Amino acid sequence: MRTINKVILIGNITKDPFIKTTTADKKIATFTVATNRYYKSATWESLSDAEYTNCVAWGPLAERSEQFLTKGKLVYVEGHLKTRIIDREDGTKLYKTEVVVDQLIFLSKREDFAEIGAETSEVANFDDFSDLDTTKI
């Protein structure tokens, strides 16, 4: 039987990406995407919950992340979940679940990229969703 492991997020970057380089000279970008879930309470009060999702981008996506992602930028992230097990010095295990990014689309307005001197054609997978109503996402 087939299984599916797919994640789609539209949210804001919480802080500038952290960039590392492997010994094979491959870049890795880690960043967090904040999303909100809106719902009604039992008394019909409007409420929201924030969720912060750790994401990891490799290679060219990491390079683009380093170049264009900054705190507050709106992004579309598509990828899959991956859980790493980290053995601590005290013998305990730390389980860390992240979204491994397969596709990254910058949803911020074109003017936002002009601030950093980038041409729209330089932005990987850039689409203009400036009229997207993100208050319902």
N, C-alpha and C positions, 0 to 999 in steps of 0.2 A: 504494500500500500504506500502511496506517495504521501509525503509530509511537506509542510510549508513552514518556512522561517523567514518572514518578511516584515520589515518595519518601515512605516512611512510617518515622518514628522514634519510639521510646519511650525516653526517657532523662532524665538530670538536667541542669539548667541549671548551667553551670560558673562563671558570675559574673553579677551583675546586668546586665540588658540596657543597651546603649548606645543612647541616644535622640537622633535628629537631627530637625530640622524643615526641610522644603524651603522654597524661596522662595514656593511656593504655599500655605504653611502646612499641609502634609501631613506627618504624623509617620512616621518610619521607625525601627524597632527592630532592632538587630542583637544576636544572642546566639549562644552555642555550646551544643550539646547533646552530652553525653557518653553513649556507648553502649558496651556490652561484648559481645564475642563469646567464647563459651566453647567449648573443643574439647579433644580428647585428643591427646597427642603420640604419636609412634611407639612409645614405651614405656608408653603408657596413662596418662601423667601428666596430670592436669587442669590446663589452662592457660587464660588469658584474655588478650585484646587489647582495649585501650581505643581507641575512635575518637572524634574530636572533630569535629563537623560544624557549620560556620558556617551560620546561618539569618538570613533577613531577613523582617520582617513590615512591612506597609504599612497606613496608615489606621487603621481601628478596631481591627484586630489589634495594631498597634503601640501604640495607646493602652492596650489591655488588658494587653499585655506590660509596659508601663511601670508600670501600676497593680499587677499581681499577681505578676509573675515575679521571683524572687530566687534567688540561688545555692542550689543543692541541690534545688529544686522539681522534681518529676517531671512530665513533660509528654508528650503525644502530639502530634507534628507531622506534618502531611501537606502536601505541596507538590510542586514540580518543581525540577529542577536548572537553574541559569542560570550561565553562565560570562561574566564581564566581562573585558575587556581594558583594562588600565590602562597608558598610555604614560608611562614614567618620563622624568625630565629627562635621563638619560644616553643616551636613545634606545632602551633595551631595553623590552620589553613584559612586564608582569606579568599572568598569567592567574589569576583568582580565581573558583573555583566555589563557589556557595552554594545553599542550598535556599530558594526563595522560598515562604513559608508561605501556604497556601491555607486551612488549618484548624488550629486550635490548641485542644487540650483540656487543661485543667489536671487532672492526675491525683492531685495531693497531697490529703491528707485534709482534710475540712471544718475540722478544728481548726486547720490551718495558716492558713486564710484568716481564722479568727476572731482570730488573733494580730494581723492588720493591720486589724481592725475592719471587715471586709467581710461583707456578707450573702451567702449562697450564691446568691441570685437575681441579685446584681450581677455574678457571674462569667460571662463569655461561654463558652458551650459546656462548662459544668462538668458532669462526671459523677463519681460516687463509685466509684472503683476501689480503695478502700483495702484490699480483700482480694485484690488482684492480686499474684501472686507474681512480683516483678520480678527475683528472683535468676536466673531463667532467660531473661531478656530480654537 
